[in-house]
Amino acid sequence: MILLHLDSSARLSRSLSRRLSRAFMDAWLALRPEDRVLRRDLATDPPPHVSEAWIAAAFTPAERRTEAMTAALAWSDRALAEVEAADLIVMGVPMYNYGMPSALKAWFDQVIRVGRAFSFDLGRGDRPIEPILAGKKLVVLSARGEFGFGPGESRAQDNHLDPHLSTCARLIGVDAGSIHSVAIEYQEFGDERHARSIAEAERAAVALAARLASEAAPRSDARQSASWRST
């Protein structure tokens, strides 16, 4: 099985979303050390923003692209290859201003690409977009400064992170029932509620790793040894 481990916090240290994603990965690899891990850190290798040159290249058939067009899509091609290969995507995602970090939005813009992640056909009527990728799972490990962002809770209407992730995830092969989330809250308060939230989220992340690892298909390709790849 191949996992894509992605962190999007701007903080390289003291990041709770990184701490949570590491807890999940450590628990997973303790149970399935032979699985392959692809590593992408959006703080150390930030995605380029979409440009006019990128758009022109993405909407030009591959056989007609110039060298400059191919170069414009190079980062996207590398990131897309990781998404295509992954069975499970593990994301460390802080909530910034009630939504996703700009680096993660830029990553989605790079990998949700016509002809690779989705097809577009006006013959389908008012729903011309269909995902090409399918069958993937997504684990979202998040940290939030405030609290109460769950359905029916006090700040549910301010949660623009989870709905956006769900919408984007569909276009990289993850359906809504295959998204699993764990979040730390109360970070800005720094009180006993925050300490309790950290402990509960870490336990939940480890338990989630154990459950999903137990549900994963047995290894069938002995050539895929455990490895980390920094990009």
Sequence and secondary structure as in RCSB ss.txt:
>XXXX:A:sequence
MILLHLDSSARLSRSLSRRLSRAFMDAWLALRPEDRVLRRDLATDPPPHVSEAWIAAAFTPAERRTEAMTAALAW
SDRALAEVEAADLIVMGVPMYNYGMPSALKAWFDQVIRVGRAFSFDLGRGDRPIEPILAGKKLVVLSARGEFGFG
PGESRAQDNHLDPHLSTCARLIGVDAGSIHSVAIEYQEFGDERHARSIAEAERAAVALAARLASEAAPRSDARQS
ASWRST
>XXXX:A:secstr
 EEEEEE  S SSS HHHHHHHHHHHHHHHH TTSEEEEEETTTS      HHHHHHHTS GGG  HHHHHHTHH
HHHHHHHHHH SEEEEEEE BTTB  HHHHHHHHHHS BTTTEEE GGGTT  EEES  S EEEEEEE SS   S
TTSTTGGG  HHHHHHHHHHTTT  GGGEEEEEE  TTT SHHHHHHHHHHHHHHHHHHHHHHHHS     TT  
  EEE 
